[in-house]
Amino acid sequence: MSAPPRLRLHASPAAEHAVRHGHPWVYADRIASQNRPGITGDLAVLYDKRNRFLALGLFDPASPLRVRILHSGPPVTIDADWWRAHLDAALARREGLFDAHTTGWRCIHGENDRWPGLVLDRYGDTFVLKLYTAAWLPRLAELVPIFQNRLQSKSIILRLSRNIAGQARADFGRSDGEILQGPAVNEAVVFLEDSLRFEAEVVRGQKTGFFLDQRDNRRIVGSMAPGADVLNCFSFSGGFSLHAARNGARSVTDLDISPHALEGARRNFALNRDHPAVAAARHETVQADTFDWLAAPGGQLFDVVILDPPSLARREVERAGALAAYARLAQLGAARLRRGGVLFASSCSAHVSAGDFFQCARDGVRRAGRAFEELRTTHHPADHPATFLEAHYLKGIYLKLDANDPPGER
């Protein structure tokens, strides 16, 4: 049986304009015509209204993001050499960012590196490949050897977003946590961040096993921690706390509703007890709902409060509620600060803009009756570039309370 003809699509004027300006997605309702029904992972050739070549992308018939753009501009042949060059381009963007003291970072950041719906993270010599579209599944056999050869990986682990896990198993025989290359990984992988040792739960943990995108903010918080009592809300596995302890914090308190996360924080502290400052810092863990714990009367005061919740707006309809929650968190966190203390508030909600989030944090601190100075705002680290509007999810703000301002009412 002969192979089906190449999938040819014509873009609507709106899609054509978006692709020419670098947007990585073509929505289903913006495809004007196609020559045949496409199947998952088809390489789609996109043409403009004058029948001129526009772009190449991966076709996903089950997603409203029908085509994810790999290449736009002059026509190219996508073969093994092209994939190798495409990988090298992503790695080159990170060249010089890290030294031997940091062995965990993002090698490929999805659409922002023109690998749409694909993330590749490094933890030492173990790599985690996270897919957000099934369109990559037919290409794993071709791509994994390329990754292994270029990265000299010990193991590559497949992680799947929940929305494609069923299709991956039924149509491609792939499963979340599967070992794509190398020996089995039966325990957490230890990697370095600024010489600190951390565990990454690469097979069953959240995302790819660790939140690498907060590395820069962990460094900043650490620089503010000497002699401080630090509260780390939504602490996960204690990354902010370890940076604070290593930089001379007097005490660090990890607050999280998950006992599993808190146990991970205790293990990470144990991994670094050979560092004198980490050993000297008092480390406490509290299992509780952060909102309830912060709002309890008569609570302890701190010098640094970190508010880094999970996404509070996973969909646009949740945006208004998220804004109110962010403001409430900032109010509660500010009320737990001593005079001159620092509040760091962060959001990973793509549906909440940086401007709106920053204003929520400012408003919340004012509602706590605290005067403050704005120290800085932060966004994506260099290994997590954001090249189009929807990619801008991470933002943080640092607010320092007036040294003469007493704690407000909770």
URKA-V192030 format. One record per run of one state. SS is the DSSP state (A for helix, B for strand, O for the rest). FROM is the first residue (numbers start at 1). TO is the last residue. Records with the same first field share a line. If there is no record, write none. Layout:
BEGIN
SS: FROM-TO / FROM-TO
END
This chain:
BEGIN
O: 1-6 / 12-12 / 21-24 / 35-42 / 48-52 / 60-64 / 73-79 / 93-103 / 114-117 / 124-125 / 132-133 / 152-154 / 161-161 / 173-178 / 182-188 / 194-195 / 201-211 / 224-228 / 234-238 / 247-250 / 257-258 / 272-275 / 281-281 / 288-289 / 296-301 / 309-315 / 336-336 / 348-353 / 368-371 / 379-388 / 392-394 / 402-410
B: 7-11 / 25-27 / 31-34 / 43-47 / 53-59 / 65-72 / 104-109 / 118-123 / 126-131 / 155-160 / 179-181 / 189-193 / 196-200 / 229-233 / 251-256 / 282-287 / 302-308 / 337-347 / 372-378 / 395-401
A: 13-20 / 28-30 / 80-92 / 110-113 / 134-151 / 162-172 / 212-223 / 239-246 / 259-271 / 276-280 / 290-295 / 316-335 / 354-367 / 389-391
END
